[in-house]
């Protein structure tokens, strides 16, 4: 397994362009966005215009064709600035355009993927339900066959982009008795469909720029062209998408860790106590050293996983069983460690700031609130450890 990796000149140029855009367009609006808890429509529109919502999608389907490595560069840079913007883009790309690219027919790609990658439409993904969280195969939303059509009835929770999305990939049970192995299908549901409506949107600890919506589907009728992948194979669609999302979440965590560490270093150099900048004290130096070690290790992990996913390609039918297992284990490892290391690094950065770090409206305080969800969404870290340990017992190290 090769570990050598370096960025191309084009990838470094892309990073520079993204960083400049975010500092110019996104950073100035964050305090107001966080305080008002409003979806940042203007900056999201600008990101769509720049092509950021189609970075890993091939050019033939409206994207920039930069692959998973380019996508992780984008999310790392967004993570340095704001988690809300990264979450909106990640829900659209990892959980929306990725399943369409991997499992969509050519007709579905032209109808749904092309406008989504071009930034003309926003996507979301709906799996979680009142009785189905970590037990993601226990879907209670029902898809009843009606001739060659389907009627979908049920309630979804915690759907990122659920209030703003044009189309949502909805997981529904076509045969509840079969569970995840043949009983769950993925459906492309346009949000202007009769019977679809958005319920309450949650007030959250962090990610104040995102909507986290309840979705209510009351006999929403769709045709066979709305089934993504094979009937009964929705669980595979979901898990494949989550493998991509977990690695990109690692990239966003990496960016957040870098921002927090930089802020802590600058504060430590300028904060004087007992006659010296606190950066001169070993206790602070050791905290910063630990933070730097986590960043260094995570950078290699994220981009190794992203490069592996690029090498695998976008046709799941071409992957061997071993390649699937390796990809899933690596994605779980990256997600679990990234989210926990980010929490540790941001916590230490806040500690270095002292009382100022606890004041509402400071970047480190917002980062602290935003980071907590990463250990929960895209599969809790308890589930990641279950995925890792089961594969470990089956295949060994």
Helices and strands as residue ranges (DSSP letters): H 9-21, I 22-26, G 27-29, H 30-36, H 41-49, G 52-54, G 59-61, H 67-81, H 83-92, I 93-97, H 98-103, H 106-108, I 109-113, H 114-117, E 123-126, E 142-146, E 149-160, E 167-173, G 176-178, E 184-190, E 196-201, E 212-222, G 224-226, E 227-228, H 234-270, E 272-273, E 276-277, G 278-280, H 282-312, G 316-318, H 321-353, G 354-358, H 363-371, G 372-375, H 381-395
